[in-house]
Amino acid sequence: MIKMFSSPGVWREFFETYYRDEINKLAGKKLSGVKGSLYVDVTRDLLIFREGKLAEELFENPEVVISHAEQGLASAENIYDVSLEGCKVRFVNLPASRRILIRDLRAEHISKFVSIEGIVRKVTEVRPRIVKALFICTNCGKELLVDQEENVVKPPSECRACHSRGRFLLVPEKSVSVDSQRVKIQEYPENLRGGEQPQIIDVLLEEDIAGSITPGDRVIINGIVKAVPRGAGKKLVHMDLQIYGNSVEVLQQEYEEFEITEEDKKRILELSEDPNIYDKIVRSIAPSIYGYDDIKLAIALQLFGGVPKRLPDGTEIRGDIHILLVGDPGVAKCVDYDTEVLLSDGSLVKIGDLVNNEIKNGKVKKIDDGVYVETNLDIISLDSRFLKSRTSKANIVWKREAPETMYKIKTKTGRTVKVTPTHPFFTIKNGKFVTVKAKDLKKGDLIATPRIIPVFGSPQPLPDSFERSKSNNAVRLKLPERTSPEFWRFIALFMAEGYAQRSESGATIFFTNNDEKLVSEFFTYAKKLGLNPSLRKPHKDKRAKEVVVSSVELYNFLELIGVVGKSKDKKIPDLLFRCSKEEIKAFLSAFFDAEASVDKKRPKITVVSASQELLRQIQHLLLRFGIISQLHETKSRATNSQKPKKRTYFRLTITGENALKFVKEIGFTVNSKLREWKIKKNPNLDVVPKVSGILKETRKLLDLTQSECGVKRSTYQHLERGDRRPSRDTLKKVVKAFRKRLNGNKAAELNIRFLELLAESDIFWDEVTEISTYKPEHPFVYDLQVPEHHNFVANDIFVHNSQLLRYVHRIAPRSVYTTGKGTTTAGLTATAVRDEIDGRWTLEAGALVLADKGIALVDEIDKMRNEDRSALHEAMEQQTISVAKAGINATLKARCALLGAANPKYGRFDKYTPIAEQIDLSPTLLSRFDLIFVMTDDPDEERDAALAKHILDTHELGEKLAKFKNVVASGLSKEALEVESEKVKPVIEPELLRKYIAYAKRTVFPVLTEEAKQKIIEFYLSMRGRIKENSPVPITARQLEALIRLAEASARIRLSDKITAEDVERVIRITKRSLEQIAIDPETGEIDIDYAFSGTSKSQRDRILTIKKIVEDLEKEFEKGVPEKEILEEAEKRGIDKAKARELLYKMRERGELYCPRPDHYRVVHSY
């Protein structure tokens, strides 16, 4: 046994030398019946005592050394002359060499004393844990005290008195127990490298340190690493690590993780003196995003924040600023690894491979449940303005943790896609182009898919890296340099009716077909490749001829491009998807020549194959010509098999107009498949979903009868009732009739334009036939961000994409990014969850708690869970979160600013509709935001020209940098590129800006000057002074408090301890901008704060009361409800326009103020 320097005597000497005052205080507590702990500063004291020998032994043999220390403490002298037995020694401030990242803990650290740092993610209740259990032997009555080290109480193996192995009775009240708590500590997100997930470790806290921390705290845990067996049986060879906590250091959270050096401080102070500091900070926030300077300034003010206040009466006033952005699409909408994305060059790439490649080559950035990388990919998406397919840019790729459950969506044409539950699909509802989440889709719903993808490339270089034959007598394969239509016909014929065999002596390629033209074509091209093909006569009773080509090199080439293998594994070479239109046409024509069966009587073309992937690729290539086909599973017997057993095959079918289009666009070259079909149009194959409401509304706006709508009245009735869907041709006829009667009706014009877009769009509305859930095989899901149109083509379906409030996440000193749905079970606030080990209820922190003293970025805040809505009121105003669940009553701190983003329900923001009606947030929640901005994309020739120039300059620079990096003779100079790079570089580097913000929040606490106070009062009174009797309220005390917070932040930006009149003027301009976007009543042109937050203006409220009074008065005359016509006529007499009155009737019915006992008849809903 190694002799140790540590002993109780040495520790007594240490304590009496360095901690005499602390020992006396501890003894005083002990005298009053309170056991305490003595905290030893390792770096300051222990490392210098006796050359640090005690410290070294503590790190290597902590259990023995801590036992010595506690014995030494118990015997130490004190002024009260009491024994300190039972008091604990706790070690803090360990040297940096003992600070280990959670992810770096290894077997070598087991039973060693270490220090870890992280965020408290979850805590259990504090409960007694038996450390010494007292048992009574039921045979002789002897009391036995047994040490307990595991989670399950273990009785003695035998009685020491009577040696009985019988029953032992546990006596809890005589057992020795200590307070115990388990917590989960998670690594800091900001310390992770690209692609890493935050690691979590369990920590056991006991006695006086149990209950000392709460979720969201940033802490240092010092303790002993223990290995714990996994599994219920505890017999697994793999172990879990946990830490037996010796001490907890709760970090002060005012950004002290940012080390600000003297050099940093000098730069910060110089920057604060710059007269253009506000402009520089605005230009440093997302410099690659053009415009939105007011919004960027508001976000800058939010980052610096106001001053939190605690008044003498205990009232707390928040200093954090809450901002809501409307119109910034969200996140958490991802697809499965194997989903194929269509790039603009025609390539089909698995999104998992695409994203992983970008991550490998790009600069990875971290979000709460994954990573993202900025990129510059050309992809195909649906132009949301004209509903046409076009090339777009994807500027970010995402890789996120997969949810527990994924959804597989299958359509009538056989297209399938696997997505997360919240991934949206485009559809039509109530005459609006909307998105529906996968989990909300139903069988029969129509979703948007491409009807044509006219993407074609050019002839491609052929790979020549296949293995050459080693035989000197071998016939050499003479490949052309590039692909051609003739080459692809040869490949298609082989894939359709060919196969290959390999042996030790060589390799042979076979092609068999009944048609002499195809046999001759294959034979001729094989000779053109420099080979020696031969013809084999048909077998007895068979008509098919066979071409035989003996060539190892041809076999190796075909294997290289991926067309050799079993029938079920066949797939089209990746090369073809990037080829020209003529080449793809040639491939399809040859494949269908050899493989397809053609119906004699009706337009129907069918191909059957054992390979689902091959036919899915064929289906995609047909789509490039606008040919829609259906792909389904079938059971049949193989034609070349003697076995009667049916096997799974796949059938691709082209029917009707699409079959005719195939003949016209692709065509057959063999006479046996040429047909002259006669076709009747079937309008049910190509329909537009759910436009009945907009058809009825438009017809009424134009005062048309159902007989005047371009089609038969009997047909139109069904369309307006919604029990039939219009075909594109029928919709075109209806729209034509509507347009003839337009006569300047603006409301009808908008509807007609929308219907025209649908009738002429590149969308095929495919019916959902199967919806199933499954457990994902891959641990991650993937997505692309397409900033212009927010969608891309995946598995030949238009899928919605992601966008991030990403720049604020980069520069905020502390930030947590999440979505309204939350990426953990805790969501935004906090939740109680049952502990997986002992079944106790524990508290798990949500995003707002983890962002304490920082900023929470919540995308899709309007999609939050119902239970989070009520908690958010408290979190935003009181900055606490109260939890009363499962017996846990706690109040957690959530002192964070909230930057939220919400999507308008119908895609684009409508400036004539109240914001409260366009996003799913209650008026009470909306009112808690200090500023609300709408990020609209309104056409503006001057701004659009500047934006276009900015984007082009940015992309040109990116192209030049890539060329300079990868091409030796690029013709570009480093100096010139550095000059150009200055245009898009942030004026202040993100790291310096983070430190600047941290310094300001830590040291600057500005006070209002008299001039500033007077300015705020003048503005407030001038706005309130507009209020006359029966007029709207433009501003309330809540906006006044927001003004003060913003003015404080403005002073902090320049590190000033005084709030000046200029600060107030600056924030008044921003506040006015926000109010003008959301609170202007479009009828009166006045600011009405109720219009912003409740959705109903003062003028509207007056009219609603008038309409309600009209209905109440007329109810006496009409027992079965007041006819709409009567209400509208009476409303017109009282000065309410008929159109507005009709709109109010619909709104009051939606809100439950009126109901319709029969169509177009109304009664008032009375409350009793």
Long-range contacts (C-beta under 8 A, 24 or more apart in sequence): 4-57, 4-61, 4-64, 4-65, 5-50, 5-53, 5-54, 5-57, 6-53, 6-54, 6-57, 6-58, 6-61, 6-64, 6-65, 6-68, 6-69, 7-68, 7-72, 8-68, 8-71, 8-72, 8-75, 9-72, 10-50, 10-54, 10-68, 10-72, 11-54, 11-68, 11-69, 11-71, 11-72, 11-73, 11-89, 12-72, 12-73, 12-75, 12-76, 13-72, 14-45, 14-46, 14-49, 14-50, 14-54, 14-72, 15-72, 15-73, 15-76, 16-76, 16-77, 17-49, 18-45, 18-49, 19-45, 23-73, 23-76, 23-77, 23-78, 23-84, 24-78, 24-79, 24-80, 26-78, 26-84, 26-87, 27-78, 27-79, 27-80, 27-82, 27-84, 28-80, 30-80, 30-82, 30-83, 30-84, 30-87, 31-80, 31-82, 35-86, 35-87, 35-88, 35-207, 35-208, 36-87, 36-88, 36-208, 37-87, 37-88, 37-89, 37-90, 37-207, 37-208, 37-209, 38-73, 38-87, 38-88, 38-89, 38-90, 39-90, 39-91, 39-92, 39-247, 40-69, 40-89, 40-90, 40-91, 40-92, 41-92, 41-93, 42-91, 42-92, 42-93, 42-94, 42-95, 43-93, 43-94, 43-95, 44-93, 46-91, 47-95, 58-91, 58-113, 59-98, 59-112, 59-113, 59-114, 60-112, 60-113, 61-111, 62-111, 62-112, 62-113, 62-224, 62-246, 63-111, 63-224, 66-246, 88-207, 88-208, 90-209, 90-222, 90-246, 90-247, 91-222, 91-246, 91-247, 92-220, 92-222, 92-247, 92-249, 93-249, 94-222, 99-220, 101-187, 101-191, 101-199, 102-185, 102-186, 102-187, 102-199, 102-200, 102-201, 103-187, 103-196, 103-199, 105-201, 105-225, 105-241, 107-227, 109-225, 109-241, 110-225, 110-226, 110-227, 110-241, 111-224, 111-225, 111-226, 112-224, 112-225, 113-222, 113-223, 113-224, 113-246, 114-222, 114-223, 114-224, 114-225, 114-243, 115-220, 115-221, 115-222, 116-185, 116-201, 116-220, 116-221, 116-243, 117-188, 117-218, 117-219, 117-220, 117-221, 117-251, 118-185, 118-186, 118-187, 118-188, 118-218, 118-219, 118-221, 119-185, 119-186, 119-187, 119-188, 119-216, 119-217, 119-218, 119-219, 119-845, 119-850, 120-183, 120-184, 120-185, 120-186, 120-213, 120-214, 120-215, 120-216, 120-217, 120-218, 120-219, 120-845, 121-183, 121-184, 121-185, 121-186, 121-200, 121-215, 121-844, 121-845, 121-850, 122-183, 122-184, 122-215, 122-833, 122-842, 122-843, 122-844, 122-845, 123-181, 123-182, 123-183, 123-184, 123-213, 123-214, 123-215, 123-842, 123-843, 124-181, 124-182, 124-183, 124-835, 124-838, 124-840, 124-841, 124-842, 125-181, 125-840, 125-841, 125-842, 125-887, 125-888, 126-179, 126-180, 126-181, 126-210, 126-211, 127-179, 127-180, 127-181, 127-840, 128-177, 128-178, 128-179, 128-180, 129-177, 129-178, 129-179, 129-180, 129-206, 130-172, 130-175, 130-176, 130-177, 131-176, 131-177, 131-178, 132-175, 132-176, 133-170, 133-175, 134-170, 134-171, 134-174, 134-175, 134-176, 135-168, 135-169, 135-170, 135-171, 136-168, 136-169, 136-171, 137-161, 137-162, 137-164, 137-166, 137-168, 138-166, 138-167, 138-168, 138-169, 139-164, 139-166, 139-167, 140-164, 143-171, 143-174, 144-168, 145-176, 151-837, 151-838, 178-206, 178-207, 179-206, 179-207, 179-208, 179-210, 179-211, 180-204, 180-205, 180-206, 180-210, 181-205, 181-206, 181-210, 181-211, 182-835, 182-837, 182-838, 182-842, 183-213, 185-219, 185-221, 188-218, 188-257, 189-366, 189-368, 189-816, 190-257, 190-366, 190-814, 192-366, 193-364, 194-359, 194-363, 194-364, 194-365, 194-366, 194-371, 195-359, 195-364, 195-371, 195-399, 196-366, 197-401, 201-241, 201-242, 201-243, 202-240, 202-242, 202-243, 203-242, 203-243, 203-244, 203-245, 204-242, 204-243, 204-244, 204-245, 205-245, 205-248, 206-245, 209-245, 209-247, 209-248, 212-248, 212-250, 213-248, 213-250, 214-843, 214-890, 214-892, 214-893, 215-830, 215-843, 215-844, 215-845, 215-849, 215-850, 215-892, 216-845, 216-849, 216-850, 216-852, 216-892, 216-893, 216-894, 217-250, 217-251, 217-253, 218-250, 218-251, 218-253, 218-257, 219-248, 219-249, 219-250, 219-251, 220-248, 220-249, 220-251, 221-245, 221-247, 221-248, 222-246, 222-247, 222-248, 222-249, 223-247, 253-814, 253-852, 253-853, 254-853, 254-1001, 254-1002, 255-813, 255-814, 255-853, 255-998, 255-1001, 255-1002, 257-814, 258-813, 258-994, 258-995, 258-998, 260-995, 260-998, 260-999, 264-992, 264-995, 264-999, 265-999, 267-992, 268-992, 268-995, 268-996, 268-999, 268-1055, 269-1055, 271-988, 271-992, 271-996, 272-996, 272-1054, 272-1055, 277-1053, 277-1054, 278-1053, 278-1054, 278-1066, 280-987, 280-988, 281-987, 281-988, 281-993, 281-1053, 283-986, 283-987, 284-811, 284-986, 284-987, 284-988, 284-989, 284-990, 284-993, 285-807, 285-808, 285-811, 285-986, 286-806, 286-807, 287-984, 287-985, 287-986, 287-987, 288-954, 288-984, 289-807, 290-946, 290-947, 290-950, 290-951, 291-943, 291-947, 292-935, 294-933, 294-1069, 294-1070, 294-1073, 295-325, 295-933, 295-935, 297-1066, 297-1070, 298-323, 298-931, 298-933, 298-1070, 298-1074, 299-323, 299-808, 299-899, 300-1053, 301-1046, 301-1049, 301-1050, 301-1053, 301-1067, 301-1070, 302-855, 302-897, 302-899, 302-1049, 303-808, 303-811, 303-812, 303-855, 303-897, 303-997, 304-997, 304-1000, 304-1001, 304-1049, 304-1052, 304-1053, 305-897, 305-1001, 305-1045, 305-1048, 305-1049, 305-1052, 306-1044, 306-1045, 306-1046, 306-1047, 306-1048, 306-1049, 307-1005, 307-1006, 307-1048, 308-895, 316-878, 316-879, 317-1041, 318-877, 318-878, 318-879, 318-895, 318-1045, 319-1045, 319-1048, 320-879, 320-895, 320-896, 320-897, 320-898, 320-1045, 321-897, 321-930, 321-931, 321-1042, 321-1045, 321-1046, 321-1049, 322-876, 322-897, 322-898, 322-899, 322-900, 322-928, 322-929, 322-930, 322-931, 323-897, 323-898, 323-899, 323-900, 323-929, 323-930, 323-931, 323-932, 323-933, 324-861, 324-900, 324-901, 324-902, 324-926, 324-929, 324-931, 324-932, 324-933, 325-805, 325-899, 325-900, 325-901, 325-902, 325-933, 325-935, 326-901, 326-902, 326-903, 326-904, 326-909, 326-915, 326-918, 326-919, 326-932, 326-933, 326-934, 326-935, 327-903, 327-904, 327-908, 327-909, 327-934, 327-935, 327-936, 327-937, 328-803, 328-805, 328-859, 328-901, 328-903, 328-935, 329-790, 329-800, 329-801, 329-802, 329-803, 329-901, 329-903, 330-802, 330-803, 330-819, 330-820, 330-859, 330-860, 330-863, 330-901, 330-903, 331-367, 331-398, 331-783, 331-802, 331-803, 331-804, 331-819, 331-859, 331-860, 332-400, 332-420, 332-422, 332-802, 332-819, 332-821, 332-823, 332-859, 332-860, 333-419, 333-420, 333-422, 333-423, 333-424, 333-783, 333-799, 333-800, 333-801, 333-802, 334-398, 334-400, 334-402, 334-419, 334-420, 334-423, 334-781, 334-782, 334-783, 334-802, 335-417, 335-418, 335-419, 335-420, 335-423, 335-781, 335-782, 335-783, 335-794, 335-799, 336-406, 336-417, 336-418, 336-419, 336-776, 336-778, 336-781, 336-782, 337-777, 337-778, 337-780, 337-781, 337-782, 338-418, 339-417, 339-418, 339-782, 339-794, 339-795, 340-794, 340-795, 341-379, 341-784, 341-792, 341-793, 341-794, 342-379, 342-380, 342-453, 342-455, 342-792, 342-793, 342-794, 342-796, 343-377, 343-378, 343-379, 343-380, 344-378, 344-379, 344-380, 344-391, 344-455, 345-378, 345-455, 345-457, 345-578, 346-455, 346-456, 346-457, 346-577, 346-578, 346-579, 347-574, 347-577, 347-578, 348-574, 348-577, 348-617, 348-620, 351-782, 351-783, 351-784, 351-794, 352-778, 352-780, 352-782, 354-397, 354-782, 355-397, 355-398, 355-399, 355-782, 356-399, 358-397, 359-397, 359-399, 365-806, 365-810, 367-400, 367-804, 367-806, 367-809, 367-817, 368-816, 368-817, 368-818, 368-823, 368-847, 369-400, 369-401, 369-823, 370-398, 370-399, 370-400, 370-401, 370-780, 371-398, 371-399, 371-400, 372-396, 372-397, 372-398, 372-399, 372-785, 372-804, 372-806, 373-397, 376-955, 376-958, 377-784, 379-784, 379-786, 379-792, 379-793, 380-453, 380-455, 380-792, 380-793, 381-786, 381-788, 381-789, 381-791, 381-792, 381-793, 381-798, 382-426, 382-448, 382-450, 382-762, 382-763, 382-789, 382-791, 382-793, 382-798, 383-789, 384-433, 384-789, 384-790, 384-791, 384-907, 386-757, 386-761, 387-757, 387-758, 387-760, 387-761, 387-762, 387-763, 388-761, 388-762, 389-450, 389-452, 389-453, 389-454, 389-762, 389-793, 390-789, 392-786, 392-788, 392-789, 392-792, 393-786, 393-787, 393-788, 394-784, 394-785, 394-786, 394-792, 394-801, 395-785, 395-786, 395-787, 396-784, 396-785, 396-802, 396-803, 396-804, 396-806, 397-782, 397-783, 397-784, 397-785, 398-782, 398-783, 398-784, 398-785, 398-802, 399-780, 399-781, 399-782, 400-780, 400-781, 400-782, 400-783, 401-779, 401-780, 401-781, 401-823, 402-776, 402-778, 402-779, 402-780, 402-781, 403-776, 403-781, 404-775, 405-773, 405-774, 405-775, 406-773, 406-774, 406-775, 406-776, 406-781, 407-438, 407-439, 407-441, 407-771, 407-772, 407-773, 408-770, 408-771, 408-772, 408-773, 408-774, 409-438, 409-441, 409-447, 409-768, 409-770, 409-771, 409-797, 410-768, 410-769, 410-770, 410-771, 410-772, 411-447, 411-449, 411-766, 411-767, 411-768, 411-769, 411-797, 412-630, 412-766, 412-767, 412-768, 412-769, 413-449, 413-619, 413-628, 413-629, 413-630, 413-631, 413-764, 413-766, 414-616, 414-619, 414-630, 414-631, 414-632, 415-449, 415-619, 415-631, 415-766, 415-795, 415-796, 415-797, 416-795, 417-794, 417-795, 417-797, 417-799, 418-774, 418-776, 419-799, 420-781, 422-821, 422-863, 423-799, 423-800, 424-799, 424-800, 425-797, 425-798, 425-799, 425-800, 426-763, 426-791, 426-798, 426-800, 427-689, 427-690, 427-765, 428-688, 428-689, 428-690, 428-691, 428-758, 428-765, 429-690, 430-690, 430-693, 430-694, 431-690, 431-691, 431-693, 431-694, 431-695, 431-697, 431-751, 431-754, 432-906, 432-907, 433-754, 433-906, 433-907, 434-905, 434-906, 434-907, 435-800, 435-907, 438-771, 441-768, 441-771, 442-768, 442-771, 443-768, 443-769, 443-770, 443-771, 444-767, 444-768, 445-689, 445-767, 445-768, 446-687, 446-689, 446-690, 446-725, 446-765, 446-766, 446-767, 446-768, 447-765, 447-766, 447-768, 447-797, 447-798, 448-763, 448-764, 448-765, 448-766, 448-797, 448-798, 449-763, 449-764, 449-765, 449-766, 449-796, 449-797, 449-798, 450-623, 450-762, 450-763, 450-764, 450-793, 450-796, 450-797, 450-798, 451-623, 451-626, 451-628, 451-761, 451-762, 451-763, 451-764, 452-623, 452-624, 452-625, 452-626, 452-762, 453-620, 453-623, 453-624, 453-793, 453-796, 454-624, 454-626, 455-624, 456-579, 456-580, 456-581, 456-584, 456-624, 457-577, 457-578, 457-579, 457-580, 458-578, 458-579, 458-580, 459-483, 459-484, 459-579, 459-580, 459-583, 460-575, 460-578, 460-579, 462-487, 462-575, 463-560, 463-561, 463-575, 465-560, 466-553, 466-556, 466-557, 466-559, 466-560, 467-552, 467-553, 467-556, 468-553, 468-556, 469-551, 469-552, 469-553, 471-552, 474-551, 474-552, 474-553, 475-530, 475-531, 475-532, 475-550, 475-551, 475-553, 476-530, 476-553, 477-529, 477-530, 477-531, 477-551, 477-553, 477-554, 477-557, 478-529, 478-530, 479-529, 479-557, 483-575, 483-576, 483-579, 483-583, 484-583, 485-582, 485-583, 485-585, 485-586, 486-525, 486-586, 487-525, 487-583, 488-576, 488-579, 488-583, 488-584, 488-586, 488-587, 488-590, 489-521, 489-525, 489-586, 489-587, 489-589, 489-590, 490-521, 490-522, 490-525, 490-526, 490-590, 491-561, 491-563, 491-573, 491-576, 491-587, 492-586, 492-587, 492-588, 492-589, 492-590, 492-591, 492-594, 493-518, 493-521, 493-522, 493-590, 493-591, 493-593, 493-594, 494-522, 494-558, 494-563, 495-563, 495-570, 495-572, 495-591, 495-614, 496-590, 496-591, 496-593, 496-594, 496-595, 497-594, 497-595, 498-522, 500-555, 500-558, 500-559, 500-564, 502-555, 506-550, 506-552, 507-550, 507-551, 507-552, 507-554, 507-555, 507-556, 508-548, 508-549, 508-550, 508-551, 508-555, 509-548, 509-549, 509-551, 509-554, 509-555, 509-558, 510-546, 510-547, 510-548, 510-549, 511-546, 511-547, 511-549, 512-544, 512-545, 512-546, 512-547, 513-544, 513-545, 513-594, 514-543, 514-544, 514-545, 515-593, 515-594, 515-670, 515-672, 516-545, 517-669, 517-670, 518-590, 518-593, 518-594, 518-670, 519-545, 519-546, 519-547, 521-590, 522-547, 523-547, 526-554, 529-554, 566-610, 567-609, 567-610, 567-611, 568-610, 568-611, 569-611, 570-609, 570-610, 570-611, 570-613, 570-614, 571-611, 571-613, 571-614, 571-617, 572-614, 572-617, 572-618, 572-621, 576-621, 577-621, 581-624, 584-621, 584-624, 585-625, 585-665, 585-666, 587-621, 588-618, 588-621, 588-622, 588-666, 589-666, 589-667, 589-668, 589-669, 590-669, 591-618, 592-662, 592-666, 592-668, 592-673, 593-668, 593-669, 593-670, 593-673, 596-673, 598-668, 598-673, 598-675, 599-675, 600-675, 602-655, 602-677, 602-679, 603-655, 603-656, 603-657, 603-659, 603-660, 603-675, 603-677, 603-679, 604-653, 604-654, 604-655, 604-659, 605-653, 605-654, 605-655, 605-659, 605-662, 606-651, 606-652, 606-653, 606-654, 607-651, 607-652, 608-634, 608-636, 608-649, 608-650, 608-651, 608-652, 609-649, 609-650, 609-652, 610-638, 610-647, 610-648, 610-649, 610-650, 611-650, 612-650, 615-650, 615-651, 615-652, 618-652, 619-652, 619-796, 620-796, 622-654, 622-662, 622-666, 623-796, 625-661, 625-662, 625-665, 625-666, 626-661, 626-665, 627-654, 627-658, 627-661, 627-662, 627-665, 627-666, 628-654, 628-658, 628-686, 628-764, 629-653, 629-654, 629-658, 630-654, 630-655, 655-685, 656-681, 656-682, 656-685, 657-681, 657-685, 681-729, 683-726, 683-727, 683-729, 683-730, 684-725, 684-727, 685-727, 686-727, 686-728, 686-764, 686-765, 687-725, 687-726, 687-727, 687-728, 687-765, 688-725, 688-726, 688-727, 688-728, 688-731, 688-758, 688-759, 688-765, 689-725, 689-765, 690-722, 690-725, 691-719, 691-726, 691-731, 691-755, 691-758, 692-719, 692-720, 692-721, 692-722, 693-722, 694-751, 694-754, 694-755, 695-719, 695-720, 695-734, 695-755, 696-720, 697-751, 698-738, 698-748, 698-751, 698-752, 698-755, 699-738, 701-745, 701-747, 701-748, 701-751, 702-738, 702-741, 702-742, 702-745, 702-748, 703-741, 704-737, 704-738, 704-741, 708-737, 708-741, 709-734, 709-737, 709-738, 710-734, 710-735, 710-736, 710-737, 710-738, 728-758, 728-759, 731-755, 731-758, 731-759, 732-759, 732-760, 735-759, 747-1139, 763-798, 766-797, 803-859, 804-859, 805-857, 805-859, 805-899, 805-901, 808-855, 808-857, 808-899, 809-857, 810-990, 811-990, 811-993, 811-994, 811-997, 812-854, 812-855, 812-857, 812-994, 812-997, 813-854, 813-994, 813-997, 813-998, 813-1001, 814-851, 814-853, 814-854, 814-855, 815-851, 815-854, 815-855, 815-856, 815-857, 816-847, 816-848, 816-850, 816-851, 816-854, 816-855, 816-856, 816-857, 816-896, 817-847, 817-857, 817-859, 818-847, 818-856, 818-857, 818-858, 818-859, 819-858, 819-859, 819-860, 819-863, 820-858, 820-859, 820-860, 820-861, 820-862, 820-863, 820-864, 821-860, 821-863, 821-864, 821-865, 822-846, 822-847, 822-864, 822-865, 822-868, 827-864, 827-865, 827-867, 827-868, 828-856, 828-858, 828-864, 828-865, 828-868, 828-871, 828-872, 828-875, 829-868, 829-871, 829-872, 829-875, 829-881, 829-883, 829-894, 830-871, 830-881, 830-883, 830-892, 831-883, 831-885, 832-883, 832-885, 832-886, 832-888, 834-886, 841-885, 841-886, 841-887, 841-888, 843-883, 843-888, 843-890, 843-892, 845-892, 846-881, 848-872, 848-875, 848-881, 848-894, 848-896, 848-898, 849-881, 849-892, 849-893, 849-894, 851-894, 851-896, 852-893, 852-894, 852-895, 852-896, 853-895, 853-896, 854-896, 854-897, 855-896, 855-897, 855-898, 855-899, 856-896, 856-897, 856-898, 856-899, 857-899, 857-900, 858-898, 858-899, 858-900, 858-901, 859-900, 859-901, 860-901, 860-902, 860-903, 861-900, 861-901, 861-902, 861-921, 862-902, 862-903, 862-919, 862-920, 862-921, 863-920, 869-922, 869-925, 872-925, 873-924, 873-925, 873-928, 876-925, 876-928, 876-929, 877-928, 898-929, 900-929, 908-936, 908-937, 909-934, 909-935, 909-936, 911-936, 911-1082, 912-1082, 914-1091, 914-1092, 914-1094, 914-1095, 914-1096, 914-1097, 915-1078, 915-1092, 915-1095, 916-1092, 916-1093, 916-1094, 916-1095, 917-1095, 923-1093, 923-1094, 923-1095, 926-1092, 926-1093, 927-1038, 927-1093, 930-1039, 930-1042, 930-1045, 930-1046, 931-1042, 931-1046, 931-1070, 931-1071, 931-1074, 932-1074, 932-1077, 932-1078, 932-1092, 933-1073, 933-1074, 933-1077, 934-1077, 934-1078, 953-983, 953-984, 954-984, 957-981, 957-983, 957-984, 999-1055, 1000-1052, 1000-1053, 1000-1055, 1001-1052, 1003-1055, 1004-1051, 1004-1052, 1004-1055, 1004-1056, 1004-1057, 1005-1057, 1006-1048, 1006-1051, 1006-1052, 1006-1056, 1006-1057, 1006-1058, 1006-1059, 1007-1057, 1007-1058, 1007-1059, 1008-1044, 1008-1047, 1008-1059, 1009-1058, 1009-1059, 1009-1060, 1009-1061, 1011-1060, 1011-1061, 1012-1047, 1012-1059, 1012-1060, 1012-1061, 1012-1063, 1012-1064, 1014-1061, 1015-1061, 1015-1064, 1015-1065, 1015-1068, 1016-1040, 1016-1043, 1016-1044, 1016-1047, 1016-1064, 1019-1043, 1019-1064, 1019-1068, 1023-1087, 1026-1086, 1030-1098, 1030-1102, 1031-1086, 1031-1098, 1032-1081, 1032-1084, 1032-1086, 1032-1087, 1032-1088, 1032-1089, 1032-1090, 1032-1091, 1032-1097, 1032-1098, 1032-1099, 1033-1088, 1033-1089, 1033-1090, 1033-1098, 1034-1075, 1034-1079, 1034-1086, 1034-1087, 1034-1088, 1034-1089, 1035-1075, 1035-1087, 1035-1089, 1036-1089, 1039-1071, 1039-1075, 1039-1089, 1042-1071, 1043-1067, 1043-1068, 1043-1071, 1046-1070, 1046-1071, 1100-1144, 1103-1136, 1103-1140, 1103-1141, 1103-1144, 1104-1144, 1104-1147, 1104-1148, 1104-1153, 1106-1131, 1106-1134, 1106-1136, 1107-1131, 1107-1136, 1107-1141, 1107-1144, 1107-1145, 1107-1148, 1108-1148, 1108-1153, 1108-1154, 1108-1164, 1110-1134, 1111-1154, 1111-1162, 1111-1163, 1111-1164, 1112-1164, 1115-1163, 1115-1164, 1118-1161, 1120-1157, 1120-1158, 1120-1161, 1121-1156, 1121-1157, 1121-1158, 1121-1161, 1121-1162, 1121-1163, 1122-1161, 1122-1162, 1122-1163, 1123-1160, 1123-1161, 1124-1160, 1124-1161, 1124-1162, 1125-1160, 1127-1162
